[in-house]
Amino acid sequence: MSLQQEDGSSTFTRKEKESLATFENFTYTLCHFLEVAIHQIIYNRGIYPKELFHVTNNYNIGTHTCRHPQVIKWIRDAIMALSEELLKNCVRRVALVILSPNDISLERFIFDMSRFPLTSDIDVKYNAPMLQPGAEVPPSRQALANLEREFQTCLVKLKYSNISLGKIPEDSTFGLAIELNDDQAAPNNYTDTWMPCERQPVSNNSKKPVVSAPDCEKITGIRTIREGAFTFNIWIEESKAKSKLVV
C-alpha cells in the first residue's frame, strides 16, 4: 500500500502504478484515491483548523493534506486495513462518516463498490492479469489515465459540494466504516482494527459510525465512474439529525 512521508503525501513506485492490469494494481490505485479524498473531505468540512493542512498535487490538481502526524497515521492505518479487505473482494461500501460532538451521524460520504467484478483468491494471490469480459488483453495504461481523470473530477465535485452541505458544529469528528458483502464473514481479528456496527442510525452513546442508515434526509450524487469492468459510485448522505441542528 501507499507509504506516507512525514508531510502526509503518498510515495509510489512507477511499477506499482503503471497500469490496471491486475486486481492488486487496481486496489492500490483505488486506495490512493480514497486516501487523498479523506484528507480533502476533512479539510472541506472543517474537522481540523485549516492551518494544519497544506496543498499537495494529486491527479494534476491541488488537494489538501493534513500535516498532523496522528491524523496522517490514523488515515494511513485505516486505508491499509481497508486494502486487506478490498483484496479479498468482499467490500460492498466504504463510508467516511462525519459525527457531531455528541457522536450523532451528520453526513456520510459513500464510496460504493458493490458492482466491482468478482476476482478469485487465486488470481489475487498470484497477481494474475485481470481481463474485462470478452477482452483479450488486460486494461492498459490509458485505462489508468482515464480513471485518474475521473478521480480528479470527483475531488473537484467534492470541493464544490461543500457549499451546499453548509456548516457543521465545531468539534465534529469523523470515522471510517466498511460494509461487507452479505455473504462475507467479519475480517480476521477485526476487533483490533474495526468496530462492528449495525446498519442503523448512530445514537448519542453509540460511537459506531454506520455505512448507510434509514435516517437519511438528503442524498447528493457526486460521480459514477465506469472504467472497463469497474463501476464505482460516490454520493453524500445527510441525516435528519443534521437538518435539525442550529449551527
QUIQUIUR-V241209 format. One record per residue. N is the residue number from 1. RES is the residue in one small letter. PHI is phi in radians with two decimals (999 if undefined). Layout:
N,RES,PHI ; N,RES,PHI
This chain:
1,m,999 ; 2,s,-1.18 ; 3,l,-1.76 ; 4,q,-1.71 ; 5,q,-1.48 ; 6,e,-1.08 ; 7,d,-1.51 ; 8,g,1.61 ; 9,s,-1.32 ; 10,s,-1.63 ; 11,t,-1.97 ; 12,f,-2.31 ; 13,t,-1.74 ; 14,r,-1.04 ; 15,k,-1.03 ; 16,e,-1.31 ; 17,k,-1.96 ; 18,e,-1.25 ; 19,s,-2.83 ; 20,l,-1.83 ; 21,a,-1.12 ; 22,t,-2.20 ; 23,f,-1.12 ; 24,e,-1.11 ; 25,n,-1.07 ; 26,f,-1.10 ; 27,t,-1.07 ; 28,y,-1.03 ; 29,t,-1.13 ; 30,l,-1.11 ; 31,c,-1.15 ; 32,h,-1.07 ; 33,f,-1.08 ; 34,l,-1.07 ; 35,e,-1.08 ; 36,v,-1.11 ; 37,a,-1.12 ; 38,i,-1.09 ; 39,h,-1.02 ; 40,q,-1.17 ; 41,i,-1.15 ; 42,i,-1.21 ; 43,y,-1.22 ; 44,n,-0.97 ; 45,r,-1.53 ; 46,g,1.21 ; 47,i,-1.13 ; 48,y,-2.18 ; 49,p,-0.99 ; 50,k,-1.01 ; 51,e,-1.15 ; 52,l,-1.42 ; 53,f,-1.99 ; 54,h,-2.34 ; 55,v,-1.55 ; 56,t,-2.18 ; 57,n,-1.72 ; 58,n,-2.40 ; 59,y,0.99 ; 60,n,1.15 ; 61,i,-2.38 ; 62,g,-1.40 ; 63,t,-2.17 ; 64,h,-1.74 ; 65,t,-2.18 ; 66,c,-1.24 ; 67,r,-1.72 ; 68,h,-1.25 ; 69,p,-0.98 ; 70,q,-1.22 ; 71,v,-1.19 ; 72,i,-0.99 ; 73,k,-1.14 ; 74,w,-1.07 ; 75,i,-1.15 ; 76,r,-1.04 ; 77,d,-1.11 ; 78,a,-1.12 ; 79,i,-1.19 ; 80,m,-1.15 ; 81,a,-1.16 ; 82,l,-1.10 ; 83,s,-1.04 ; 84,e,-1.09 ; 85,e,-1.33 ; 86,l,-1.10 ; 87,l,-1.19 ; 88,k,-1.47 ; 89,n,1.04 ; 90,c,-2.12 ; 91,v,-1.58 ; 92,r,-1.59 ; 93,r,-2.57 ; 94,v,-2.14 ; 95,a,-2.31 ; 96,l,-1.61 ; 97,v,-1.86 ; 98,i,-1.61 ; 99,l,-2.02 ; 100,s,-1.25 ; 101,p,-1.02 ; 102,n,-1.68 ; 103,d,1.12 ; 104,i,-1.63 ; 105,s,-1.20 ; 106,l,-1.82 ; 107,e,-2.47 ; 108,r,-2.30 ; 109,f,-1.66 ; 110,i,-1.69 ; 111,f,-2.04 ; 112,d,-1.63 ; 113,m,-2.08 ; 114,s,-1.19 ; 115,r,-1.85 ; 116,f,-1.22 ; 117,p,-1.20 ; 118,l,-1.27 ; 119,t,-2.27 ; 120,s,-1.25 ; 121,d,-1.06 ; 122,i,-1.14 ; 123,d,-1.09 ; 124,v,-1.19 ; 125,k,-1.03 ; 126,y,-1.74 ; 127,n,0.92 ; 128,a,-1.23 ; 129,p,-1.00 ; 130,m,-1.83 ; 131,l,-1.77 ; 132,q,-1.33 ; 133,p,-0.97 ; 134,g,1.44 ; 135,a,-1.57 ; 136,e,-1.82 ; 137,v,-2.30 ; 138,p,-1.23 ; 139,p,-0.97 ; 140,s,-1.72 ; 141,r,-1.07 ; 142,q,-1.10 ; 143,a,-1.10 ; 144,l,-1.12 ; 145,a,-1.09 ; 146,n,-1.09 ; 147,l,-1.13 ; 148,e,-1.18 ; 149,r,-1.17 ; 150,e,-1.13 ; 151,f,-1.07 ; 152,q,-1.03 ; 153,t,-1.09 ; 154,c,-1.06 ; 155,l,-1.13 ; 156,v,-1.14 ; 157,k,-1.16 ; 158,l,-1.09 ; 159,k,-1.08 ; 160,y,-1.35 ; 161,s,-1.17 ; 162,n,-1.05 ; 163,i,-1.15 ; 164,s,-1.31 ; 165,l,-1.25 ; 166,g,1.29 ; 167,k,-1.49 ; 168,i,-2.13 ; 169,p,-1.06 ; 170,e,-1.08 ; 171,d,1.19 ; 172,s,-1.17 ; 173,t,-2.23 ; 174,f,-2.54 ; 175,g,-2.59 ; 176,l,-2.08 ; 177,a,-2.27 ; 178,i,-2.16 ; 179,e,-1.98 ; 180,l,-1.49 ; 181,n,-1.03 ; 182,d,-1.02 ; 183,d,-1.64 ; 184,q,-1.79 ; 185,a,-1.40 ; 186,a,-1.10 ; 187,p,-1.03 ; 188,n,-1.08 ; 189,n,0.93 ; 190,y,-1.11 ; 191,t,-1.20 ; 192,d,-1.32 ; 193,t,-2.15 ; 194,w,-2.01 ; 195,m,-1.76 ; 196,p,-1.12 ; 197,c,-2.58 ; 198,e,-1.54 ; 199,r,-1.49 ; 200,q,-2.68 ; 201,p,-1.06 ; 202,v,-1.45 ; 203,s,-1.60 ; 204,n,-1.06 ; 205,n,-1.98 ; 206,s,-1.44 ; 207,k,1.01 ; 208,k,-2.14 ; 209,p,-1.14 ; 210,v,-1.85 ; 211,v,-1.37 ; 212,s,-2.59 ; 213,a,-2.45 ; 214,p,-1.28 ; 215,d,-1.55 ; 216,c,-1.21 ; 217,e,-1.69 ; 218,k,-2.60 ; 219,i,-2.14 ; 220,t,-2.09 ; 221,g,-1.29 ; 222,i,-1.85 ; 223,r,-2.95 ; 224,t,-1.93 ; 225,i,-1.78 ; 226,r,-2.17 ; 227,e,-2.47 ; 228,g,1.11 ; 229,a,-1.42 ; 230,f,-1.75 ; 231,t,-2.22 ; 232,f,-2.38 ; 233,n,-1.91 ; 234,i,-2.28 ; 235,w,-2.63 ; 236,i,-2.09 ; 237,e,-1.93 ; 238,e,-1.97 ; 239,s,-1.46 ; 240,k,-1.11 ; 241,a,-1.06 ; 242,k,-1.13 ; 243,s,-1.15 ; 244,k,-1.64 ; 245,l,-1.33 ; 246,v,-1.96 ; 247,v,-1.82
